[in-house]
Amino acid sequence: MKELAATKQKIKLVVAGLGPGAPEEVPPRVIEECLRARKVFLRTERHPSVIVLKDHGVSYISFDFLYETAPDFSTLYSRMAQEVLSAAEEGPGSVVYLVPGNPLVAERSVEILLEKAGSTAEVIGARSFAEVVLEAARVPAPSGYVVLDAYEVSQQKHPPYYAPDVPHVIGQVHDKITASWVKLYLMEFLPPSARVFVVKSAGIKGSQSVREVQISSLDMVEDIDHLTAVVVPAAPAEDRATSLGTWLELLSVVAELRSEHGCPWDREQTHESLIPFALEEAYELAAAILSGRTDEIVEELGDLLLQIVLHIQIGREQGRFSERDVISGIIRKLIFRHPHVFGHETISAPEDVVRRWEQIKRQEKHGDQPGSLMDSVGGGLPSLLMAQKQQVLAASVGFDWERPEEVLEKVKEEIGELEKAMKEGSQTSIGEEIGDVLYAVVNLSRHLGQDAETCLRRSVDKFSARFKAMEEQARAAGVKLEDLDQKTLDDLWNAAKSWKDLDQKSDSEGGGQIEQERAGRARGRGCRFDQERHGESDKRLCRRRPGSVGQR
């Protein structure tokens, strides 16, 4: 380590910018450093400022050849940085690395180089391309601006943050494919009709061009080359609420709601008072997911996100935590609990992932002290979910049934014990045995690859839909359900199941034909209320379905 430190101290490395493009923008000191350097490297020779180096007789090595051989830009920039650093370590004399614009603005190769070289590198600044591009497009930036690299945008699996209240300058839009990536990125935040500026050869006399286009047409612009940038003006204030949606905007809106001039209801909320709302929104999201309706899922995700942001705002006001604590906490947890993704472990089977997750979770909570598997099951969970999590944890150490058929026998055994308790008449025993039956059924659903909560929710929704159909038919006949006898209620229930099937079918086939089919079923085997509704004199009742109403 001492030898490496000593070597670094001897390195004379200069990282400098050539300015935005016009030869007169090249800082004089850059030329001076190049003339006395042992080696001079250029990221690219394809830049108008390079003519100044030639005029002063500066010899240089261009990295343009690496663009042809590197598999991707990430590898390309790393190779450039390593080439420069290796040359600097070869011997006495300085090494200069030149890049277009300002070396500290949107230059990934410089970022990598400075990380490796540390404080041994000297930086000579120059005017950034972003400033000249903004001037060419005549876009003001009173509150600053954001500079992005088009390549970085194209490589993001999720779009990077977009700030609607300041302009964005996107550089290195060197071809139509890259322009297409930029278009897709911008359309995550802005409508396709929003207008942007395509600036080429900014600041270069006789070559500069500026075109204003819609985002949707960005990749149709001709003559895009390596000197092309895109300027996105700040969005008008009146458009931000309708066309944009960012995390910081949401935080700002919620902060305003809880401010002195905000909403009285929002101001008086606490962490404790918001508990039922968070639970309610979580269940409504689950219902939306089960419905399969995308618009409802989006809406309920937003409602649940609002609850999270309200808690964050309260935490910020109390000085206890902020959104940064919440986000960094979950990021650390995800990285730490996925060593097979972010570390060097190898795990392929999903069940092994779950087992490792729980092991790491126990380690976080108890350290080297032995703890119970059951301690990781949250006490505030709904009982069905808690039962399922307990069973998964027990199964992770081998305490489980091998086959679903064995679990089914356990369900039958528990039902037998419930029947015995019912005969004995002890409410305490009955309650205990009902719990055991439910627990065994949850276990069976898990072994069959089903989520017990989801299965029960579907049955609840199914019962609700059929019961509403019964109410509808009773209202159509001018009677109340509570005035009907058991047999008639059974008839209505059986008919309601048929109506529900038709309603589901009508979602895909349309209305008129379905209404005729419903009437036909009423005449053939429906209940008397539907028969009367369609003008029939036959007063036959539907055949009674075995069992009581509660067993539907």
Phi, psi and omega in degrees: 000320179297320180295319180296318179297319180296320179297317181297325181294334181277344184291135173244097184240127180241126176249122188224157178255147179265000183086178188286341179156319180292133183305325182290349180275351180290122180298135180304325183294333178297317179297319180300314181295323180293322183291331180256007181279152175286320178218145176234128178246141174245135174298318177209144177274348183277067180210136185301331183291344183297337179301331179294320178298317180295320180297330180265006177072028180280126174273141183210164175243123180265144178267016181299329181296332180291332178299333183276340187248335183289138182290334179203171183291327179299314177294320180303309183293325178294320179295319178301311181299319181292321178300315181294315182295319179297319179295322180293331182274354185289330183176190182292166181093156185271157174237132181246134175243120184251138177225156176296153176069216177265130185296342182261007181241112175054043177235095184295323181296323177292319179302315179294317181298315181292328176297320182280321185278335180067218185282358181286343183269140175256139182246129175247115184281168175208174180291134182284148176299330184298321180297315182292322179295316177298319178296317181297320181279352182056045179254115180288151179223064184295335181252019182096183180207166180248134177249128179234151174263126183302324179296316179300320178299316184292336183268356182284127172289330174235137183302139176292170183299141177239128180256106187290342186269001177226155177292156175239134175247119182249113183263171178060039173274076196271353176202178184291328178296315178296320177299325178294320176297318179297320178301312180298321178298311183294327181287352171290337187238335187235153176292153181302334182277352179300145187257140178227169180248131173259114185248127180239135177054049184301133175081357182262115184300133178083349182240338185296137174219144180228126178233134177262123183223163171284152179303321182298339181257009188300321182272010175257356180292134180275162173064028174288134178216192187292349178256022182260137175225160178242132177248126177250109180296159174299142180287140175302144184304322184289342181269343189295324183289332185261327186254350185234158175204106181234161181299314182294326176297317179298315177301319181294317180296315180294322177298321178293321178300326182264005181282176181301327182258016183270215185268129180302321181294313181297323182296327186272357182287149177233173176304317184290318183291338182273352183306308182298330181289321177296317178296315181299315181294325178296318179290324178292327175295317178301318179295321179295320179297317179293331179289336180077007182270114184300318182298322178290321178298314180299315181297315183288328173299319177296318179296320179291321178297324177301318179298319179297315182291325176299315178296321178297316181296320177296316178299322179293317180297325181277354181072021183265321178196168178225181178299329179296319179296318181295312184290314180295327179296315182287328177295314179300318181297315181298317180293316183292325183271003176236062180296340178282348177254313185257358180236213186246006178283157178239114177224131183242321184281136180303321181294328176290326177297315179298317181297318180291322178302311182293325178297314179294322180298318178294321179298321178297320185279322189243352183064227180275353180284137179293135177231165180277143174303324185290344180294339183275357178271119183296133181288344181268006182285152170301150189298321179298316180292321179297317179299316182295319179294320176302315183293322178296317180295317178297320179294333182294340177250015175092001180271090186195160172286152181275323185231149178302328181298326178293323179291322178299320176297324178295321177299315179298321178299316180293324177296320176299319178292327176293317178300320178296317179295324179295320178294324180286334175081011180275116181297325178297313180293320179299314179299319180295317182289326175298318177300319179294322178297313180300317181297319180292323179293321175300318179297319179296316180299321179297315180295334179268009177076023181246150174267121186299318180298317180293318179299314181294320179299319179295321178293320177299314180296321179296316178297317181299315181296318181290322180293321177297324177295321175300314181298321180297316181291324178295318179297321180297330180269358178076028179233168177251145181302321185292347179267357185265152178278173185298319183295319180293322176299320177297320178298316178299319181297314180297320178292322181299324178297321179292319179297321180296320178299319180292322178299318179295322180293324183293338179301330183251345187246349180096173196268311191300311181298323181293320179297321177296319180294322178297317179296321178297319178295323180297320180290323186280312184211017180280188181268170187293333182292321177289327179296317178294323182298328182259017171080022181266148181267347181292120184257019180299141176272154175295154176295138183293133175276131182303146175096175182265171182302322183292349182259014180292000000 
